[in-house]
Protein backbone atom coordinates (compact mmCIF):
# COMPACT_ATOMS: atom_id res chain seq x y z
CA UNK A 1 0.00 0.00 0.00
CA UNK A 2 1.50 3.32 -1.07
CA UNK A 3 0.67 5.80 1.70
CA UNK A 4 2.08 8.90 0.02
CA UNK A 5 -0.04 9.02 -3.13
CA UNK A 6 0.27 12.78 -3.70
CA UNK A 7 4.06 12.98 -3.56
CA UNK A 8 5.49 15.79 -5.66
CA UNK A 9 8.52 15.27 -7.82
CA UNK A 10 11.31 17.37 -6.25
CA UNK A 11 12.57 18.22 -9.75
CA UNK A 12 9.36 20.16 -10.31
CA UNK A 13 9.93 22.37 -7.29
CA UNK A 14 10.31 26.06 -8.04
CA UNK A 15 11.77 28.40 -5.44
CA UNK A 16 8.81 30.73 -5.06
CA UNK A 17 10.48 33.03 -2.54
CA UNK A 18 14.24 33.29 -3.08
CA UNK A 19 16.14 34.32 0.04
CA UNK A 20 19.49 35.99 0.43
CA UNK A 21 21.01 33.80 3.13
CA UNK A 22 24.13 35.93 3.59
CA UNK A 23 22.10 39.11 4.14
CA UNK A 24 19.79 37.24 6.53
CA UNK A 25 22.84 36.06 8.47
CA UNK A 26 24.39 39.55 8.53
CA UNK A 27 21.11 41.15 9.62
CA UNK A 28 20.67 38.60 12.37
CA UNK A 29 24.24 38.93 13.59
CA UNK A 30 24.17 42.73 13.44
CA UNK A 31 20.79 42.93 15.10
CA UNK A 32 21.84 40.65 17.93
CA UNK A 33 25.12 42.56 18.42
CA UNK A 34 23.20 45.86 18.53
CA UNK A 35 20.72 44.40 21.02
CA UNK A 36 23.51 43.11 23.29
CA UNK A 37 25.37 46.44 23.06
CA UNK A 38 22.19 48.26 24.04
CA UNK A 39 21.65 45.96 27.02
CA UNK A 40 25.30 46.41 28.06
CA UNK A 41 25.02 50.22 27.89
CA UNK A 42 21.80 50.20 29.93
CA UNK A 43 23.39 47.96 32.56
CA UNK A 44 26.43 50.25 32.82
CA UNK A 45 24.17 53.29 33.27
CA UNK A 46 22.14 51.44 35.93
CA UNK A 47 25.36 50.46 37.71
CA UNK A 48 26.56 54.07 37.86
CA UNK A 49 23.16 55.31 39.04
CA UNK A 50 22.96 52.69 41.80
CA UNK A 51 26.56 53.18 42.99
CA UNK A 52 25.81 56.86 43.43
C-alpha positions as CSV (number, residue, x, y, z in Angstrom):
1,X,0.0,0.0,0.0
2,X,1.5,3.3,-1.1
3,X,0.7,5.8,1.7
4,X,2.1,8.9,0.0
5,X,0.0,9.0,-3.1
6,X,0.3,12.8,-3.7
7,X,4.1,13.0,-3.6
8,X,5.5,15.8,-5.7
9,X,8.5,15.3,-7.8
10,X,11.3,17.4,-6.3
11,X,12.6,18.2,-9.7
12,X,9.4,20.2,-10.3
13,X,9.9,22.4,-7.3
14,X,10.3,26.1,-8.0
15,X,11.8,28.4,-5.4
16,X,8.8,30.7,-5.1
17,X,10.5,33.0,-2.5
18,X,14.2,33.3,-3.1
19,X,16.1,34.3,0.0
20,X,19.5,36.0,0.4
21,X,21.0,33.8,3.1
22,X,24.1,35.9,3.6
23,X,22.1,39.1,4.1
24,X,19.8,37.2,6.5
25,X,22.8,36.1,8.5
26,X,24.4,39.5,8.5
27,X,21.1,41.2,9.6
28,X,20.7,38.6,12.4
29,X,24.2,38.9,13.6
30,X,24.2,42.7,13.4
31,X,20.8,42.9,15.1
32,X,21.8,40.7,17.9
33,X,25.1,42.6,18.4
34,X,23.2,45.9,18.5
35,X,20.7,44.4,21.0
36,X,23.5,43.1,23.3
37,X,25.4,46.4,23.1
38,X,22.2,48.3,24.0
39,X,21.7,46.0,27.0
40,X,25.3,46.4,28.1
41,X,25.0,50.2,27.9
42,X,21.8,50.2,29.9
43,X,23.4,48.0,32.6
44,X,26.4,50.2,32.8
45,X,24.2,53.3,33.3
46,X,22.1,51.4,35.9
47,X,25.4,50.5,37.7
48,X,26.6,54.1,37.9
49,X,23.2,55.3,39.0
50,X,23.0,52.7,41.8
51,X,26.6,53.2,43.0
52,X,25.8,56.9,43.4
